[in-house]
């Protein structure tokens, strides 16, 4: 089961948000929350809030809906920052000109999933036949050896007399 939370139209460039999101991908929720608490980036509190929201979504389904979820076994399955709309702005420039620039926005999405007891996800442990079907082994591709050629000798020019 996947538990999601989203924050849309966050006033930060997606590239800056991805820097922080990459630090928490694949981590346990507790470790990710601690990492975000001590991360020294401006977007870290917003991402912390989204992660807490996803955790509360899982907790809500656990308590209210009766779904069996071990909140301590959750990990960050997916953490992405997608491009949002851009605001076009104009800055005054010399000699009455105008420079255009863009204010970027991001849509931040975090998805949590429960890990099984062996470290696998619940979906992987539920399908025993999926592990048996492995793709056929491919032959390694050989790189072609480069032909080494000596550089051409310099031509001597005739001297003028």
Residue, then its C-alpha position, 0 to 999 in steps of 0.5 A: x500500500x502506498x501513502x502519498x502527500x503533495x504540496x503544489x505551487x511551492x515557491x522554489x525551483x524544482x532543481x533546489x527541491x530535488x537536492x533535498x529530496x534526493x537525500x531522503x529517497x529510500x530512507x526510513x521515515x524516522x531517518x528522513x524526518x531527522x535528516x530534514x530537521x538538520x538540513x540547512x536548506x530553505x526548502x527543508x521545512x516544507x518537505x518536512x511538512x509534506x513528509x509528515x502529512x504522508x505519515x499522517x495519511x498512513x496513520x489515519x488509514x491504520x487507526x480509522x479505516x482498520x488497514x494493517x499498517x506498521x508505521x515504524x516499517x515505512x520508508x520513502x518510496x518516491x520523492x519527486x519535485x515536478x515543474x509547476x507554472x512559471x511567473x514571468x517578471x520584468x527587471x529594469x535594465x540600463x537605457x530604458x530597457x527591460x530584462x525578463x526573468x522567471x520565478x519558478x514553482x514546484x509540485x512536491x510529491x512524497x510516497x511512502x510504502x511499508x517494508x516487509x520483515x526481510x527488508x523487501x517491500x510488501x508488494x515484493x513479498x506478496x508475489x512469489x512467482x514474480x521473483x522466479x521470472x528472470x530476464x534472459x542473460x545477455x552476452x556482454x558487448x565487446x568494445x571494438x579496439x581502436x586503431x592507433x595511428x601515428x600522427x603524420x610527420x611535419x613537412x619541411x618547408x623550403x627556405x626562401x633565399 
